[in-house]
Amino acid sequence: MIKSVLPSAIKEYLLAFADDEHLMGQQHTEWIGIAPFLEEDMAFASIGQDELGHASMLYALILEDSSEIDAFIFNRKPEEWRSCQLVESNHRNWEEALIRHWCYDMAEDLRWELFRESSLAELVLISERALKEEKYHRQHADALVENLLTVPASKSRLMKALEEIVPEVVELFSSIPGETEAISSGLVSGKYCDVFSTWRLRVENRFGTLDPKLFTTSHHQSRIKRHSDFAPLYGRIREVFLLDPKAVW
Amino acid sequence: MNVEISASVQDIHAVVETVNDPEYPGISIVDLGLLENIKVNKIGEVVIQLIPTFSGCPALQIIAQDVREVTEKLSGVKKVDVVWLNSPVWNVNRVTAKAEKELSEKFTIAVQIQDRKVKCPRCQSETTIKSHFGPSRCRSVHVCSGCNEIVETLRD
């Protein structure tokens, strides 16, 4: 295994992505067994598994020893995470979970695309693999949302959820620590917030024109401060690990 | 004088071929297209490069461990490294005709070979896709137009 010698600003930048992916994956898997119908139960399990896989590939780049990934995920202090509010907040309703899945996956491929010509060869390969998997995530989320929007009662619930979630997506795109260094080193081809307009277009093409204020309001935390839902979420994530932290899986 | 004490690539390939995918007992990981390369030097240090079907596969550690165990038993092998590569990306075209037949006969699972219609393993009728996500991450769900049964389909 190649030893990681990435500068700390670059690691910080990749960590934000890895943590987003990991927590999004964990959040999706919480629908296993309780999603409203069997097909969604299975889809959320598979999509969540993909996001956890993407996170692992990124953690492997950040850490000097990939065997430390589990310990790194399960043994960090809350202030050492760089995840955004969107993946930390606890959306209990199914419509909010679906809208978050739609919003996150419509933003995720745009993030991987920035690595297409990365100066870090391994990152180019990882993004290629992730983009292939993401195509199915978008198809799945969009087909379901498209169908549900034709039913008035479903539509009003989805639109309400969308209004809750869009401002959280604004934070996902903005202020990623280490982004300036990541761009100047050629790790990434541009700022993530520069493709926000592409994401907004996707939203308004699917859901119609929304109140413009939604796209400028951000629960801005710069990824340093944790959402109040983080602590219980992290508790659930670590529950099994903490039973026997030295166990080999 | 030949002082080579190492195992050959062919010997190693033969034992790696005996490792089955934990999800499909009886089907070799080599037939599923997971083996990318085997390297061995004169002193018996072996590097086996595998590619995962998808990045979040939970079976990777078990597969790597199985591959390591069978290879270490070979005479002339001193050290075995099993490495998961990020490239090339696995796709269903790497699945051999043998594995395709076995998946169909033993597991009634079809394979989504590119540009080819997925046929029902039970009645050979054509199928239509119902969901990209099935009971396992690498299987989509189709429905058979002949017998109306669900057809689980290996996909990339």
Interface residues (C-beta under 8 A of the other chain):
Chain A: M1 G25 E39 M42 A43 A45 S46 I47 Q49 D50 E51 L52 G53 H54 S56 M57 E122 L125 I126 E128 R129 A130 K132 E133 Y136 Q139 H140 W249
Chain B: F54 S55 G56 C57 P58 Q61 V83 N86 S87 V89 K130 S131 H132 F133 G134 P135 S136 R137 V141 D156
